[in-house]
Amino acid sequence: MNRNYSYLNSAIQILNQYKGEEPFASFIKKYFSTNKKHGSNDRKQISHLCYCYFRLGKARLSIPTEERILVGLFLCSTEPNEMLTQLKPAWSKHLHLPIQEKLLIIPGNYSLLIQEVFPWQNELSDGIDHGKFCESFFVQPDLFLRFRPGHENSVREKLSRAEVDFKEMNASCLALPNSSKIEDLVELDREAVIQDYNSQQVSVYLKSASLNLIPIAIGTETKAWDCCAGSGGKSILLYDENPKIDLTVSDVRESILVNLRKRFAKAGMEKYKSFVADLTERHSSPDSYRSNLHLPISIGTPFDLIICDAPCTGSGTWSRTPEQLCFFDERKIEDYSLTQKQILSNAIPHLGDRGFFIYITCSVFRKENEENVEFIRQKFNLELVKMEALTGYEKKADTLFAALFKRS
């Protein structure tokens, strides 16, 4: 059998088995472990076809899987492609065209496909362009590096010597092709941090807001709590802004914090406190917890700064994991919005007078963003300093939402 037909049939077989119950990257890794007949290039080609299928999102779910794969491949490709040359020669001549013009070439009235990819236009946060956001699903996002202080030149030199392509986004951020293998070139977390461009912009966002009124921008010893710390990227960012910071981190599972502590050790962060907390529970709070310093801890003093990077739909990151868009149930928006309100209700009472609270999601949905901003303003009477959707579709980055509040 021709190898292109073989790749296509394998992709169809995999997609028919996948039900969206786990990340597709994990699922297909297990599949290839069981089906060892596929070589490394075979795995790469088959995986790419599957992701092309997912990148159509909610558009044309009823058409045959083979057609959906090929349409996705056509829209995702900008360079000559052997499969399209063989199976769709009339399309392969037009890979250089913008997506909207490509759609006019596909038989079957595909001109409105882009609007169907992400059908919840009315649910979007302000400032997000629906058309551009939909088109971004056909582009693989970049890998972004943030320099740790003092390692800017050495990281650039290491990447240059290894002939790794990169683009400087700003003085602290590099963009690299997503497939870049840098683990053996750069000491991650010590020299540089893998962190999305807009996630890095939280620092700029904080420092630029309200003429540097935020304590960490002034360099004072700030008492800060990263209440949904996850892998700790925002905390490392805080530490790099102010190494003297009195930092507390928490998350819902101990396993998350175990990984965070390993990452902090690589980053040279030793003096911090950590505890497990489910902030959806009414009485969950940092009143007593285990410290990594093994010292008796008192939380009598409120925090100067609380960061809440809340669990969310992750819709601003779906161009990295398009299977989540494909399988998304819009009823989850309301569920996440409720969870976020519960977390906010248990975190904000620990904010001190004149303290700052920053609310972050990687969602594009208004119910997770502006609606919760209004909830914070109304329930806790905090002053909104600034809020915005940090759009990533023109930078091959994620889209985030951030809002900064001050307690007067």
Secondary structure as UniProt FT lines:
FT   HELIX           3..17
FT   HELIX           24..34
FT   TURN            36..37
FT   HELIX           40..54
FT   TURN            55..62
FT   HELIX           65..76
FT   HELIX           82..87
FT   HELIX           89..92
FT   TURN            93..96
FT   HELIX           99..103
FT   TURN            104..105
FT   TURN            107..109
FT   TURN            111..112
FT   HELIX           113..117
FT   HELIX           121..123
FT   TURN            126..127
FT   HELIX           130..135
FT   HELIX           136..138
FT   STRAND          143..147
FT   TURN            149..150
FT   HELIX           152..161
FT   TURN            162..163
FT   STRAND          167..170
FT   TURN            171..172
FT   STRAND          173..176
FT   TURN            178..179
FT   TURN            183..185
FT   TURN            189..191
FT   STRAND          192..194
FT   HELIX           197..208
FT   HELIX           209..211
FT   HELIX           215..218
FT   STRAND          223..226
FT   TURN            227..228
FT   TURN            230..231
FT   HELIX           233..241
FT   TURN            243..244
FT   STRAND          246..251
FT   HELIX           254..266
FT   TURN            267..268
FT   STRAND          272..276
FT   TURN            279..280
FT   TURN            282..283
FT   TURN            286..287
FT   TURN            292..293
FT   STRAND          303..309
FT   HELIX           315..317
FT   TURN            318..320
FT   HELIX           322..326
FT   HELIX           331..347
FT   HELIX           348..350
FT   STRAND          351..361
FT   HELIX           366..368
FT   HELIX           370..380
FT   STRAND          383..390
FT   TURN            393..396
FT   STRAND          400..406
//
